[in-house]
Structure formats: C-alpha cells, structure tokens
Amino acid sequence: MQLPTTFEHLISEAEDLNLYVKLIKQVNKDFLLANIDLDFQDDILPSRLKYVMHETIYKLIQEKFADYLNLLYIVDVSEEKIKQLDGSDTLKLSEQVTFLVLQREWQKVWYRHKFS
C-alpha cells in the first residue's frame, strides 16, 4: 500500500473508494477509545474534519499531554514518525500530527476493506 502524502490525496482516495464514511467512523471509534469527546457526523466536510481534528490535537498538546500521548497510542501512530517532527512550533506540530493520525486511520480502513 502506498500511503497518501497529502491530506487532499488521502481524502480523494477515500472518496474514490467510497470509504470516507468508514474513515470517519474509525476516527470516531479511536477518539472515543482515547476518552476524547469528539464525534464527527458521517457527512462532515473534509476541510471541517481537518480543522476540528487539528484544533483538538493542538489543545491536547497544550493542555492534556497525557491524553495526547494516549490518543497516539490508541491510533497507533508510529513513534518514529512523531520523533521526526519539529516540535518547536506547536501549531505546525499539531497540524502534522493531525495528518499522521488521519493517515494511520486511513491505513486501517483501507486494509480492512482490501482484506475482508
């Protein structure tokens, strides 16, 4: 599997395969498992999804770092990828982490679709 390298590519691939709703459900499931109060509607616009996730992850980094780490663990974002990010700008870091979370969630949905 070739992982999407941009948010637009990820969303385009999800919509082309009719898996966008499943992506939203996977995101909701993992955020719920991480005890983060965030529940997206199935028809949320991709831009809104990205914005709300980015805002939430930014707040977690700033105010609830243990919950942020728990989310990364639940979603199973690669520790190596996180370590490669520049943490000097929290806003930029949270944007990059948002994409890594979406990328990992997409990977789960894609594999489940491909091999079920």
LUMROKE-546018 format. One record per residue (C-alpha): residue number from 1; x, y negated, z negated. Coordinates in steps of 0.02 Angstrom, whole numbers, plus 32768, in hexadecimal, padded with zeros to 4 digits. Example, Ala and Ser with C-alpha at 12.3 -4.5 7.8 and 13.67 -1.06 7.14 Angstrom:
! LUMROKE-546018
<seq 1	u 8267	v 80E1	w 7E7A>
<seq 2	u 82AC	v 8035	w 7E9B>
! end
This chain:
! LUMROKE-546018
<seq 1	u 8000	v 8000	w 8000>
<seq 2	u 8040	v 7F54	w 8030>
<seq 3	u 800C	v 7EDB	w 7FA6>
<seq 4	u 7FC6	v 7E33	w 7FDD>
<seq 5	u 8044	v 7DA6	w 7FC4>
<seq 6	u 7FC9	v 7D16	w 7FB6>
<seq 7	u 7F21	v 7CFA	w 7F64>
<seq 8	u 7ED1	v 7CD9	w 800E>
<seq 9	u 7F15	v 7D7C	w 8055>
<seq 10	u 7ED8	v 7DDD	w 7FBD>
<seq 11	u 7E28	v 7D97	w 7FCA>
<seq 12	u 7E24	v 7DAF	w 8086>
<seq 13	u 7E56	v 7E66	w 8074>
<seq 14	u 7DD6	v 7E81	w 7FE9>
<seq 15	u 7D4B	v 7E35	w 8052>
<seq 16	u 7D7F	v 7E92	w 80F0>
<seq 17	u 7D71	v 7F37	w 8093>
<seq 18	u 7CD0	v 7F01	w 8039>
<seq 19	u 7D28	v 7F14	w 7F92>
<seq 20	u 7D1C	v 7E62	w 7F4F>
<seq 21	u 7C8D	v 7E8F	w 7ED9>
<seq 22	u 7CEF	v 7F25	w 7E98>
<seq 23	u 7D84	v 7EB2	w 7E7B>
<seq 24	u 7D15	v 7E3F	w 7E13>
<seq 25	u 7CD2	v 7ED4	w 7DB0>
<seq 26	u 7D84	v 7F11	w 7D8E>
<seq 27	u 7DBA	v 7E64	w 7D53>
<seq 28	u 7D21	v 7E5B	w 7CE1>
<seq 29	u 7D43	v 7F08	w 7C9D>
<seq 30	u 7DF9	v 7EE4	w 7C71>
<seq 31	u 7DD6	v 7E39	w 7C26>
<seq 32	u 7D4F	v 7E89	w 7BBA>
<seq 33	u 7DC9	v 7F11	w 7B83>
<seq 34	u 7E43	v 7E87	w 7B54>
<seq 35	u 7DBA	v 7E32	w 7AEC>
<seq 36	u 7DBC	v 7D97	w 7B58>
<seq 37	u 7D11	v 7D48	w 7B6D>
<seq 38	u 7D09	v 7D35	w 7C28>
<seq 39	u 7C84	v 7D82	w 7C96>
<seq 40	u 7C7F	v 7D58	w 7D4F>
<seq 41	u 7BE1	v 7D69	w 7DB7>
<seq 42	u 7BF2	v 7DDB	w 7E4F>
<seq 43	u 7BD1	v 7D4A	w 7EC6>
<seq 44	u 7C56	v 7CD4	w 7E80>
<seq 45	u 7CB7	v 7C76	w 7F04>
<seq 46	u 7D6D	v 7CAC	w 7F10>
<seq 47	u 7DA9	v 7BFA	w 7EF0>
<seq 48	u 7D42	v 7BF2	w 7E51>
<seq 49	u 7D81	v 7C9D	w 7E1A>
<seq 50	u 7E34	v 7C63	w 7E2E>
<seq 51	u 7E14	v 7BBD	w 7DD5>
<seq 52	u 7DBC	v 7C09	w 7D3D>
<seq 53	u 7E3B	v 7C95	w 7D2C>
<seq 54	u 7ECA	v 7C19	w 7D39>
<seq 55	u 7E7C	v 7BA8	w 7CB6>
<seq 56	u 7E5D	v 7C3D	w 7C42>
<seq 57	u 7F0D	v 7C82	w 7C52>
<seq 58	u 7F55	v 7BD4	w 7C36>
<seq 59	u 7EF2	v 7BC3	w 7B94>
<seq 60	u 7F26	v 7C71	w 7B5D>
<seq 61	u 7FDF	v 7C48	w 7B76>
<seq 62	u 7FCB	v 7BA3	w 7B19>
<seq 63	u 7F58	v 7BD7	w 7A8A>
<seq 64	u 7F49	v 7C95	w 7A7D>
<seq 65	u 7FED	v 7CE0	w 7AB6>
<seq 66	u 7FCA	v 7D8B	w 7A68>
<seq 67	u 7F26	v 7D96	w 7ACA>
<seq 68	u 7F85	v 7D65	w 7B68>
<seq 69	u 8002	v 7DF2	w 7B4C>
<seq 70	u 7F73	v 7E6A	w 7B29>
<seq 71	u 7F1F	v 7E39	w 7BCD>
<seq 72	u 7FC0	v 7E59	w 7C2D>
<seq 73	u 7FCC	v 7F03	w 7BD9>
<seq 74	u 7F16	v 7F32	w 7BFD>
<seq 75	u 7F21	v 7EFC	w 7CB3>
<seq 76	u 7FCC	v 7F51	w 7CBE>
<seq 77	u 802A	v 7EC1	w 7D0D>
<seq 78	u 80DF	v 7EF0	w 7D2B>
<seq 79	u 8151	v 7EB1	w 7CA1>
<seq 80	u 81DA	v 7E9D	w 7D24>
<seq 81	u 816E	v 7E28	w 7D8C>
<seq 82	u 8144	v 7DC0	w 7CF2>
<seq 83	u 81FC	v 7DB2	w 7CC2>
<seq 84	u 8226	v 7D71	w 7D70>
<seq 85	u 81B3	v 7CDB	w 7D5B>
<seq 86	u 81F2	v 7C31	w 7D24>
<seq 87	u 819F	v 7C07	w 7C7F>
<seq 88	u 81D8	v 7B52	w 7C75>
<seq 89	u 8134	v 7B10	w 7CBD>
<seq 90	u 809F	v 7B61	w 7C66>
<seq 91	u 8023	v 7B25	w 7CE9>
<seq 92	u 8087	v 7B71	w 7D77>
<seq 93	u 80AA	v 7C0E	w 7D11>
<seq 94	u 7FF0	v 7C28	w 7CEF>
<seq 95	u 7FCA	v 7C15	w 7DA8>
<seq 96	u 804B	v 7C99	w 7DD5>
<seq 97	u 800E	v 7D0E	w 7D4C>
<seq 98	u 7F5B	v 7CF7	w 7D8A>
<seq 99	u 7F91	v 7D36	w 7E34>
<seq 100	u 7FF1	v 7DC9	w 7DE9>
<seq 101	u 7F56	v 7DFA	w 7D85>
<seq 102	u 7EE8	v 7DF0	w 7E20>
<seq 103	u 7F69	v 7E4E	w 7E86>
<seq 104	u 7F6E	v 7EDC	w 7E06>
<seq 105	u 7EB0	v 7EE1	w 7DFA>
<seq 106	u 7EA7	v 7EE9	w 7EB8>
<seq 107	u 7F23	v 7F79	w 7EB7>
<seq 108	u 7EB3	v 7FDB	w 7E3E>
<seq 109	u 7E18	v 7FBB	w 7EA8>
<seq 110	u 7E70	v 7FE5	w 7F4B>
<seq 111	u 7EB6	v 808A	w 7F0A>
<seq 112	u 7E0F	v 80BD	w 7EC0>
<seq 113	u 7DBB	v 8097	w 7F67>
<seq 114	u 7E41	v 80EE	w 7FCE>
<seq 115	u 7E4C	v 818D	w 7F69>
<seq 116	u 7D9A	v 81AA	w 7F2D>
! end
